[in-house]
Amino acid sequence: MAVQKWDPFFEIDRLQNEMEKIFQSRWPARGNAVATSSCVVPVDIVETKAEVIIKAEIPGIDPKDVEVKVEDGILTISGEKKMEGHVPAESGQEQQEAEFLRIERFYGKFTRSFVVPRYVDAANVAAEYRSGVLTLKLPRRQETQPRRIEVKVAGE
């Protein structure tokens, strides 16, 4: 008998596919209805000696539709990516409703929350949006930043 390597992720993928088949057969899409998935915002978190930096990818979202708040030691990024439901008008024509053939991008409300470390100065968090990336800078408190202490030789 040959030994086979067991891959747990293969089993999880298989189970997910089976569940999708069950739900699709039980509740098929009606007409031209479009299902939207909740939007998951990927982030990178980097820590330096001076600050913690969070970079969140939110392409296609108007910065006015994004809220960043710090409350009770929790930093929350929230907003909504809205689906465009029309084709832009060309040279004076009226806008037309569009029939989507395929939707692969994510739409909907999103929220990401992170515990703010105690050494961060939550009152001075800065946010900047550029090219679809939201950058949050959480500076360290002065008293928690590493500092060099000079060692003095006794008797000198």
Order of alpha helices (4+ residues) and beta strands (2+ residues): alpha-beta-beta-beta-beta-beta-beta-beta-beta-beta
